[in-house]
């Protein structure tokens, strides 16, 4: 447990309730925690009648699941796929998940899914700012993109923290539009794409979380502080 004299302040770019397990865990470890999303998502109206006949529906985030199924859609015989365990947990409410990415490296998940899908046709519900990493691993004729939500930045001054935890490239971009990262501040990124965005914008020594589980995030924060 950290004492009041050396209590570290953590910022996480996501809206989380005070009773969230991650927040409780970090506070029990003695950290001060602030959580605020730097982006806001909005539903995009889409015409479900234009769906192509697909073999798989691949979801790259919890948001893509929630916005897609807001229309109470039936997926028919299409199999469901998720980028990782967190997305799969939400997706499992709507059916059996036939593929779950096993690493936080999106490029590896993309290759694994491309092998699994073979010559199947895949629908990708996504954000208007999707990096399309998984789609690029497949032949274009097998890919059908469907924008189901849009993401808007809401950059604001965050204040001083010992560790900054960024949950997506768009959150990192919104942060940098209104803040700078000091040399003494530690940076943790969810996944390789967020880490790459930060590195491309001159942020050195980015610590990549080995997953999005609470345990992985806490571990990444501790390693960042120890570095």
N, C-alpha and C positions, 0 to 999 in steps of 0.2 A: 504494500500500500504506500502511495506517495504521501509525503507530508505537505502541509499547506505552503511550506517554503519552496518546494520544488514541484508543485502541482503543474502539470503540463496541460495546455489548452489545445483541443482538437476541433477542427472544422470539417464537417462532412457535407458535401453539396447534394443533399437529399432531404426532403421533408420527412422527418421521423417523429413519432410520438414519444413522449417521455418514458412510457412503459415499454418501448421497443426493446427487444432482448439485447441488441447491440449496444444501445445507449446505456441500459442498466449494467451490462458487463463492463463497459469502459468506465462508468462512474464508480463501480465497485473496485476497479483497479486504481482509483484515485485521480482519474483525469477529469478535467472540465470539458464539456462537450457542447458544441453548437451545431445544429443541423438546419440548413436552409437550401432548398433547391434554387439554382441559378437559371433554370429554364422553366417554362410552363408549356404543357401540352394541350392541344385542342383536337377534338374529333373532326375528321374530314368526311363529308357525306360521299359515299360511294355507292354505285349501282351494283348490287349483288347479282342482278340478272345477267350481267355480262361476264360472270365467271367462266373461264375456260374449263374444259374437263381436265382435271388434274389428278395425279396419283398421290402427291404429297402436299401438305401445307406446312411451310417452315416459318417458325416464329423466332425472331431475333431479340425479343425483349418482352417483359411483362406488359408493357404498354401496348405492344402490337397484339397481344392476346386479348386484352381487355377491350380495346377499341374495335377489333374485328368482331368479337362476339356480342357487342352491344346491340347488334341487329338480330340477335337470336337466330343466327345462321345454322343450318344443318350442313355438315361437311360431307354427308353421303359416305362413299367408300374411300374417300381420301384419307391417307394416313397422316398422323400429326408428328411434327418434329420440333425440337426446341434447342436453342443455342447452348443452354446450360441447365443446371439443376434448379435454379431459382425460377426461370421461365417455365420449366417443365412442371414445377409444383403448381403454378397457376393454371397451366394448360390442362393438367390432369383432371380438372373439374369438368372438362368438356369431352373427354374421351381418352382412350389409351394412347400414350405417347410412345411412338415406335422408334424414335431416335432422340438421344440426349447427348449433347456435346460434353466431352469428358475433360476438357482443358480450357483455361482462360485465354489461350492463344487462338484467336478467331480464324487465322489462316489454317491451323491444324483441324479445327472443327469443320471448316469448309471442305477440306480435302476428304475428311472422314465421311461427311455427308454425301459428297459427290460420288464416292465409291458405293455408299449404301443405296443411293437413288438410282445409280446406273443410267439407264436411258429413260427414266421416268420424267414426267412433266411435273413441275413444282410451282406452286403459288407462294409468293412472299408478301404477306401483309407487312407494312413497314411505315417508317416515318418519312417525311419529305426530305430529311437530312441523312438518310441512311447511307453508309459507306459502301453498301452492296458487296461486302467481302465474300460472302458465301455464294452469291449469284455469279461472281466473276470466276469461280472455280468450276462452273458448269457451262456447257454449250448454251448460247443465247436462245436457241430454238426450244430449249427445255424450260426456260425461265419466264414466269409471268409476275411482274411487279404490281403491287396494289397498295397505293398510299392510303392508309386508314387514319393517320393522325399527323399533325404538324407540330413542330417544336419552335418556340420563340424564346430568345434570350431575354433575361431581365437582370442585367448586370447591376450590381450595387456594391458599395464599400462594405467589406466584410470585417475589417479590423484585424488586429494582430493575433496570430495563433502560432503555436509551435509546430503543429502538423496540419497540413491541408490535404484532405482526401477528396479526390475528384472521381465522380462516378461515371462520367461520359465525356467524350470530346466536346460536346456542345456546352456542358457545364464548365469545363475548363476554359473554353473560349469566352463564355460570358464573364467568368471571373477576371480574365486578363483584360477585358474591355473596361473594367472599372478599378482594377487593383494591380499591384506589382507584387512579385514574390521576393522576399528578402533572402539574403545569402544564408542566414541562420535558420530559415524555415525549412522544414522537411516536407517532401511531397510524396504522396501515395496515390497511385492510379489504379482504378479497376480495369484490368485488361490491357492488352498490348496496344490496341488502337488509341486508347486515351493516353497511354504512355508515349506513343509515337507523336501524337499531336503536341504534347508538352515539350518533348525533345526538339521537335521541329520549330518550336517557338522559343528556343534558347534556354529552356529550363533543364538544368543539369541534375544528375543523380536522382532520377525519378525511381521510386520503389514500386514495383509492380506487384499488386496483390495476387497470390496464387489461386484465387477464386473469389467468389462474392459471399461466401458463408461468413458468419460472424467471426468464427475462429480464424479464418484466413485474413480478414481485415484487421483484427486485433493483432495478429502476428506481424502483419506488414507494418502497422503503426509502431510496434515495439522495435522492430528491426530498423525502421527509419530513425527513431530516437536514439538508438544505440550506435548509429553510423557516424 
